[in-house]
């Protein structure tokens, strides 16, 4: 008998009946579990200081769904490659992003008593400093997500002069537009707007100030070759890890 573990919040587990769906299931499409060797690290990384947790011990012999074991040590190779200058570009998101390209992956509300606790910074600041072209992304473009000032700085957009920093942000892609980032001015500039968006809609849904050129071009739509790659190789690769995302987002937007 093999046992795997799942850490649940007591209110979610206690409120469930025959069917238990953790909050992240609607996004990921699967339930995160850990082996005996992984569970302590997961608890300290994702749930440190959080009260009201339940540790579920699951007999794999009684599970009818597919169980997929993933390599959680791949980050070591990623960080090594970044330190060696072997990563040219990296995509990075955040629950909040402000006008100075600071990102927040820790919590919403006054830290440390945040109203909402997030997954944590992981290696975001490390990669933000080392990868030359970091492209920020945030599909939800509202004043709730693109804020005047983040509640917690997980990774700073700029650093004081004299700081060794070969990497940093170059752009921010959202569901409404594309911003370019000026590192010297520590400020975003509107680079393109999506065809279904107006300047007024972009401005009213952005809490931070940004530069606007006299003429703002439309975001270039992907050509057929790019669409073929997204529908084929990219979708297949993502479906293995994020089946719900591949089904609901890629299949809908790039069919």
N, C-alpha and C positions, 0 to 999 in steps of 0.2 A: 504494500500500500504506500503510495507516494502522496505527500501532503504539500499543498501550496497555500499561501496565505494572502488575505486581502484585508486591508485596513479600511474600516468604514466609520462614518460619523454616526453616533448613537441615534440621533434623531432620524436619519435616513433609514437605518436598519430597523429601528423600532417602529417606524411608520409603514414599513413594507408588509405586504401580506404574503401571498404565495410567490409574487414576482418582485425581485429586488433589482432596481436600476439606479446605480449611483449617478450623481450629477453629471459627470463627464461622459457617461455612456451615450448621451444624445449627440455629443460632439465626435467622440472617437469611434463609437460603434462596437466597443468591446469593453470588458472589465479588466482593469489592471490587477495583476496578482504578483506575488514574489515567492521565490524559493526560500528555504530556511537560511541560506547564506546571504540573501539579499534583503530580508525583511527589516532587519535592524537599521541598515543604512537608509532604506526608504522611509522608515518612521522618523529618523533623525533629520532627513533632508526635507521631506514633504509635510510632516505633521508635528514638528518640534513645538512644544509649548501649548498645543491645542488640547483642551479638555474634552471629555465625552467621546472617546474613541473606542471602537470594538475591533478586536482581532478575530477574523474568521478563519478557521482551519478547514480546508476543503480537501476532501478525498478525491483525487483525480480519477479514480476508478469509477466514480459515480457520475462523472461529467460526460454528457453526450455531445456537447459542442466541441469544436476543434480547440486544442490547447497549443499555443504557439510560444516557444521559448525564444527570447531575443537576447542579443549580446548588448549588455548595458555598459560595457567597458570601451565602446567605440569612441567615446569622448576623449580618451587619452590620445588616440592617434590624431584626432581632429586638433586638439590643442598643441600637440607637438608640431604638426604641419603648419599651424598658424605662427608659432614661435620661430620656425625656420623660414618663414616668408613664402610658403608654398601654396597659400590660399589667396587668390586674387580678389574674390568677392564673396559676400556672405549676406544672407537675408536674416533680419532680426526684427521681431515684433515686441509689443508691450501692451499692457492693459491701458496705460496712459503714455502719451508722448507729448512733450511740450515744444514751444517755439525755439528752444535752444538745443533740440534733438536729444534731450535727456529722456530716458525710458524708465518705466516703473513696472517691475515684475514681482513686487513683494506684497503690497496691500493697498487698499483704497480706504482713505480716512486717516486720521492722525496716528502716525506710527509712534510707539509700538502697539498701541491699542487700536489696530486697524479694524474698521467695520467689516471689511472683506479681506481675508487672507488668501494670497495667491501662491502659486507653486514655488516661487523663489527665483533668484537671479541666475543660479547655476554658473555658467562661464561667460555670461553675456558681456560683462565689463572687460574681461580678459580679451575676448575676440574683438570687441569694439576698439580696443587700443592697438591691435596688431594687424587686422585685416585692412588693406588699403581702401577697399570700396565696400562699405557696409550700406546695404539698401534696406531702409526701414519700411515696414508694411503694416497697414491697419485697415482691413476691409470696412469696419464700421467707422465712418467719418462723421462724428458728432462732437458737440462741445463737451460731452461726457468723456470722450476718449482722447481728443486732441485739445489738451487743456493749456491754460496759461502757465501753470507750474505743476509738475508732477508731485504727488503726495510723498513719494520716496524715490530717490535717485538710485536705481539699480546699476545704471551705466551712464556716465556723463557724455554728452555730445561733444564737448570741447574740454581742453585742459589748459592750465596756465602756461604762459611762455616758458620755455626751458624744459618742459616735460618731454621725455622721449616718448613719442607717440606716432608711429608710422601709419596707424589706421584711424578710421573714423567714418562718419556718415557722409554719403554723397547725395542721397535722395530719400524721399518718403513717398510711397505709393499707397493710395487709399481707394475706397470705392467711388470717389468723386473726381480725383485729380492726381497729378504728379507734382510734387515739390522738389526743387533742387536745393541743396544746402550749401551755404557759403560759410566755410569754417572760420575764415578771418573775421567775418561780421557776426558769426554765431547766430545765423538767421536763415529761415527758409524763404525761398522765392518760388512763386507759382510758375511751373514750367509747362504744364499742359492741363487741359480740362477734358474730362470724358465727354463724349458727344451728347449725352443726355443731361449734362449739368450746366448751369449758368454760373457766372461769377458771383452773383448775389447768393445763390444757394451754397456755394463753397464758403464764402465769407461768413454767412450767418451760422454755419455749422462748425466753424473753427474758432476756438477760444483764444488762440494766440495770434499776434500780428505777423503778417508776412508781406514780402514785396510782391508787387504785381506789375509786370511790364505793360507797355502800351498795347501790345498785341499778344494774346495768349493763344497758342495753337491748340488744336484738338489732339487728343491722345491718338497715336497711330494704331490702327487696328492690326491684329496679327495676320500675316499672309497665310496662304493655304499650306505651305510647307511647315510653318510653325504650328498651325492648328493640327496638322497630321501627327507631329511629334507629341503634342499635348494629349491628343485623343488616344494615341498608341502607347509609346514607351513610358511617358510620364504617368499616365493614368494607371497603367498596369503596375508600375513600381509602387505608386502611392496606395493602390488598393490593397496591397499586402499588409501594410501597416495601418492605414487609415481608410478602411472600407466605406465608412459612412461619408467621409469627405469626398472620396472618389465618386461615390454614387450620387450624392445630392448636389455637389458643387461642380465638379468637372463634367459630369454627364449632362448637367442642365445647361451650363454656360458655354460649353465648347462642343456641343453636338452639331 
